[in-house]
Amino acid sequence: MKTYTPEQIGKLVKKTRRNMKVTQKELALTSGTGLRFISELEKGKPTCQLGKALTVLNTLGITLAMASPVTSRKE
């Protein structure tokens, strides 16, 4: 499974936002975050809040896949 760095996620957010012709301010308003947060997320700041980052990804239609290294078993 591929792992992603904050910088890679930031670049994806920025690229997607630009392709959608949305400004940082518009994205901040739509996702309920602040302009500063969007700027820091796009720059790959590693201390960005996960919940807010996921909200922004969802707002842009970006999906993430997660997998556990341990398979769950039915009990």
C-alpha positions as CSV (number, residue, x, y, z in Angstrom):
1,M,0.0,0.0,0.0
2,K,1.3,3.4,-0.9
3,T,1.9,6.0,1.8
4,Y,1.6,9.7,1.3
5,T,3.5,12.7,2.7
6,P,1.8,15.9,3.8
7,E,3.6,17.6,0.8
8,Q,2.1,15.1,-1.7
9,I,-1.4,15.6,-0.2
10,G,-0.9,19.4,-0.3
11,K,0.1,19.3,-4.0
12,L,-3.0,17.1,-4.8
13,V,-5.3,19.5,-3.0
14,K,-3.8,22.5,-4.8
15,K,-3.9,20.8,-8.2
16,T,-7.5,19.7,-7.8
17,R,-8.6,23.1,-6.5
18,R,-7.0,24.9,-9.4
19,N,-8.4,22.4,-12.0
20,M,-11.9,23.1,-10.5
21,K,-11.1,26.9,-10.9
22,V,-11.8,27.5,-7.2
23,T,-9.8,30.0,-5.1
24,Q,-8.3,29.2,-1.7
25,K,-10.8,31.6,-0.2
26,E,-13.8,29.8,-1.9
27,L,-12.5,26.4,-0.8
28,A,-12.1,27.7,2.8
29,L,-15.7,29.0,2.8
30,T,-17.1,25.8,1.2
31,S,-15.3,23.4,3.5
32,G,-15.8,25.5,6.7
33,T,-12.1,26.1,7.3
34,G,-10.0,29.2,7.2
35,L,-7.9,30.6,4.4
36,R,-4.8,30.2,6.4
37,F,-5.6,26.5,6.9
38,I,-6.0,25.9,3.2
39,S,-2.7,27.7,2.5
40,E,-0.9,25.6,5.1
41,L,-2.5,22.4,3.8
42,E,-1.4,23.1,0.2
43,K,2.1,23.8,1.4
44,G,2.2,20.4,3.1
45,K,2.4,21.6,6.7
46,P,2.7,18.3,8.7
47,T,0.8,19.7,11.7
48,C,-2.4,20.4,9.9
49,Q,-5.5,19.0,11.7
50,L,-6.5,15.7,10.3
51,G,-10.2,16.3,10.6
52,K,-10.1,19.6,8.7
53,A,-7.8,18.1,6.1
54,L,-10.3,15.2,5.5
55,T,-13.1,17.8,5.2
56,V,-11.2,19.6,2.5
57,L,-10.4,16.4,0.6
58,N,-14.1,15.5,0.8
59,T,-15.2,18.9,-0.4
60,L,-12.9,18.5,-3.5
61,G,-14.1,15.0,-4.1
62,I,-10.8,13.4,-3.3
63,T,-11.0,10.0,-1.8
64,L,-8.5,8.1,0.3
65,A,-8.2,4.3,0.8
66,M,-7.2,2.8,4.1
67,A,-6.1,-0.7,4.8
68,S,-5.1,-2.3,8.1
69,P,-2.1,-4.6,8.1
70,V,-4.1,-6.9,10.3
71,T,-7.1,-8.7,8.8
72,S,-10.1,-8.6,11.0
73,R,-11.9,-11.8,11.9
74,K,-15.5,-12.3,12.7
75,E,-16.2,-13.1,16.3
